[in-house]
């Protein structure tokens, strides 16, 4: 299909969905077996990840080849934009649920458990935040906002700037600047992840802050952990886009593959700002 026609490109039947389903099968059972300390779980996880990586390389390669062959025109581009928009909206609602859980505990549940009606059950519980909740006596130190979390905020905000500069360079067909700013974005993203890993080790070893640390520990690790997972996915996608740019893919007037990943990366930035304010700062 040429890009000028109104015909919608329909790809041939693909093996990749069933391959991906097989990967999820092994990953699901592998995770369940591992959590129940069944030795076969580790082997199943390894097989699942191997199949998943094979699928990602194969499926990404097919899509890139179709795009470079000119099979995607304005109709497909509009479809891709709507698809990515709804995907990001679903991610917004995903994090909204966790922020809602944090709000519910901090503003409603924890103060209610410390009121006069619950004094008989929890006489020594004051209801302040951060807290593990009533009945949990193990002490922990909350993670402060300044220091590593503030540095991580600087890293992600800077990466939002560099990916925007890369986008401008692509639209102006300045390929060296495109690759330079995109590589800078990738480095900032993986540096953020390295700092996050160090923060977790510091929390466990020095602050006694664990996933089992009640209300504060569970919300802290669920929110920051899922965000870190999304940063990992975003950094991998940016790396794929970088190699495609290095191979000469994308044109100033036709580059939604780049734009879609940039949208996702900006979404990750915005979520982190919410985390920094409501989990670390206040």
C-alpha positions in Angstrom: 0.0 0.0 0.0 1.3 3.5 -0.8 1.1 6.2 1.8 -1.1 8.3 -0.5 -4.0 6.0 -0.7 -6.9 5.6 1.7 -6.5 1.8 1.9 -5.9 0.4 5.4 -3.0 -2.0 5.6 -4.0 -5.4 7.1 -0.9 -7.5 7.9 -0.8 -11.2 7.2 -1.6 -13.7 10.0 1.2 -13.6 12.5 2.7 -16.2 14.9 3.7 -13.5 17.4 0.5 -13.4 19.5 0.6 -17.2 20.2 4.4 -16.9 20.9 3.7 -14.1 23.4 0.9 -16.2 25.0 3.4 -19.1 25.4 5.8 -16.7 27.2 3.1 -15.5 29.6 2.1 -19.2 30.3 5.7 -20.0 31.4 6.1 -16.7 33.2 2.8 -17.2 35.1 3.5 -20.7 36.2 7.1 -20.0 36.8 6.3 -17.1 39.2 3.7 -19.2 41.0 6.1 -22.1 41.4 8.9 -19.8 42.5 6.8 -18.2 45.2 5.9 -21.6 46.5 9.5 -22.7 46.5 9.1 -25.3 43.8 12.5 -25.6 42.0 11.0 -26.0 38.5 9.8 -22.4 38.8 13.2 -20.9 38.1 13.5 -22.9 34.9 10.0 -21.9 33.8 10.8 -18.3 34.4 14.0 -18.6 32.3 12.1 -20.2 29.5 9.3 -17.6 29.7 11.8 -14.7 29.5 13.7 -16.3 26.6 10.5 -16.7 24.6 9.4 -13.1 25.5 12.7 -11.6 24.3 12.4 -13.7 21.1 8.9 -12.4 20.6 9.9 -8.8 21.2 12.7 -8.9 18.7 10.7 -10.7 16.1 7.5 -8.6 16.4 9.4 -5.2 16.7 11.4 -6.3 13.6 8.3 -7.1 11.6 6.6 -3.7 12.5 9.8 -1.8 11.6 10.1 -3.5 8.3 6.5 -2.8 7.4 6.9 0.8 8.4 10.1 1.2 6.3 8.4 -0.5 3.4 5.9 2.3 3.2 2.9 0.2 4.2 1.7 2.7 6.9 0.0 5.8 5.7 -2.1 8.5 7.2 -5.0 6.2 8.0 -2.7 3.8 9.9 -0.9 6.7 11.6 -4.2 8.0 13.0 -5.1 4.5 14.2 -1.7 4.2 16.0 -2.2 7.6 17.7 -5.6 6.7 19.0 -4.2 3.3 20.2 -1.3 4.9 22.0 -3.6 7.6 23.5 -5.9 5.0 25.0 -3.0 2.9 26.2 -1.6 5.9 28.1 -5.0 6.7 29.4 -5.3 3.1 30.8 -1.9 3.7 32.5 -3.2 6.9 34.0 -6.1 5.1 35.5 -3.7 2.3 36.8 -1.6 4.8 38.7 -4.7 6.7 39.8 -5.9 3.6 41.6 -2.7 3.4 43.6 -2.7 7.1 44.3 -6.3 6.7 45.4 -5.3 3.9 47.8 -2.6 6.2 49.3 -5.1 9.0 49.7 -7.7 6.6 51.3 -5.2 5.4 53.9 -3.6 8.7 54.7 -6.7 10.9 54.9 -9.5 8.5 55.9 -8.4 5.1 57.2 -5.4 5.9 59.4 -7.0 8.9 61.2 -10.2 6.9 61.7 -8.3 4.1 63.4 -7.0 6.6 65.9 -10.3 8.2 66.9 -12.2 7.7 70.1 -14.3 4.9 68.7 -11.2 2.7 68.1 -9.4 3.6 71.3 -10.4 0.4 72.9 -8.9 -1.6 70.1 -5.8 0.4 69.5 -5.2 2.6 72.6 -1.6 3.5 71.8 -2.2 4.3 68.1 -1.9 8.0 67.3 -2.8 8.0 63.6 0.1 10.1 62.3 1.7 9.6 58.9 4.0 7.9 57.9 2.9 4.8 59.9 2.8 1.1 59.5 -0.6 1.0 61.1 -2.0 -0.2 64.4 -0.7 -3.5 65.8 2.7 -3.4 64.0 5.5 -2.7 66.4 8.5 -3.0 64.1 10.1 0.4 63.7 11.2 1.9 60.4 12.5 5.3 59.1 10.5 6.8 56.2 12.4 7.7 53.0 13.2 11.4 52.9 12.5 13.6 49.8 15.8 15.3 49.6 18.9 13.5 48.5 18.5 10.6 46.1 14.8 11.1 45.4 15.4 14.7 44.5 18.3 13.7 42.3 16.1 11.1 40.6 13.6 13.9 40.0 16.3 15.9 38.3 17.3 12.9 36.2 13.8 12.3 34.9 13.0 15.9 34.3 16.2 16.3 32.4 15.4 13.2 30.3 12.1 14.9 29.4 14.0 17.8 28.0 16.5 15.7 26.1 13.8 13.5 24.4 12.1 16.7 23.3 15.3 18.0 21.9 15.7 14.7 20.0 12.2 15.1 18.6 12.9 18.6 17.4 16.1 17.4 15.8 14.2 14.6 14.0 11.6 17.0 12.7 14.4 19.2 11.4 16.3 16.1 10.0 19.4 16.7 12.1 20.4 13.1 12.5 23.6 13.6 14.6 21.7 15.8 17.1 18.8 13.3 17.1 21.1 10.4 18.1 23.0 12.5 20.6 19.9 13.7 22.5 18.2 10.3 22.3 21.3 8.6 23.7 21.4 11.1 26.5 17.8 10.3 27.3 18.6 6.6 27.5 21.6 7.2 29.8 19.5 9.4 32.1 16.7 6.7 32.2 19.1 3.9 33.1 20.9 6.1 35.7 17.5 6.7 37.3 17.0 2.9 37.5 20.4 2.4 39.1 19.7 5.1 41.7 16.3 3.4 42.4 18.0 0.1 43.0 20.4 1.7 45.4 17.5 3.5 47.1 15.8 0.2 47.7 18.9 -1.4 49.1 19.4 1.6 51.4 15.7 1.4 52.5 16.0 -2.3 53.4 19.5 -2.3 55.0 19.6 1.1 56.8 16.0 2.3 57.2 14.3 -1.1 57.9 11.7 0.0 55.4 10.3 -3.1 53.8 7.3 -4.2 51.8 6.0 -5.7 55.0 6.2 -2.3 56.8 2.4 -1.9 56.9 0.5 0.9 55.3 3.5 3.1 54.5 5.8 0.3 53.3 3.3 -1.3 51.0 2.2 1.9 49.3 5.8 3.1 49.0 7.0 0.0 47.2 3.9 -0.5 45.1 3.9 3.0 43.7 7.7 3.4 43.3 8.1 -0.2 42.1 5.4 -0.1 39.4 6.8 3.3 38.3 10.3 1.8 38.1 8.9 -1.1 36.0 7.4 1.5 33.6 10.7 3.4 33.5 12.4 0.1 32.6 9.9 -0.5 29.7 10.3 3.1 28.5 14.1 2.9 28.6 14.0 -0.4 26.5 11.7 1.2 24.0 13.9 4.3 23.7 16.9 1.9 23.1 15.0 0.2 20.3 14.1 3.6 18.8 17.8 4.7 19.1 19.0 1.7 17.0 16.3 2.4 14.5 17.4 6.0 14.2 21.0 4.9 13.9 19.8 2.6 11.0 18.3 5.6 9.2 14.7 4.9 10.1 12.0 7.7 10.5 11.5 10.8 8.5 10.7 14.3 9.5 7.1 13.9 8.3 6.6 10.3 9.3 7.9 9.1 12.7 5.1 8.1 15.0 7.2 5.2 16.3 9.4 7.8 17.9 6.5 10.0 19.0 4.7 7.2 20.7 7.7 6.3 22.8 8.2 10.0 23.6 4.6 10.3 24.8 5.1 7.3 27.0 8.3 8.8 28.5 6.7 12.1 29.3 3.9 10.2 31.0 6.5 8.4 33.1 8.0 11.9 34.0 4.6 13.2 35.1 3.9 10.2 37.3 7.2 10.6 39.0 6.4 14.2 39.9 3.2 12.9 41.6 5.2 10.3 43.4 7.9 12.8 44.6 5.2 15.1 46.0 2.8 12.7 47.6 5.0 9.8 48.6 8.3 11.5 49.4 7.6 15.2 50.1 4.3 15.6 52.0 
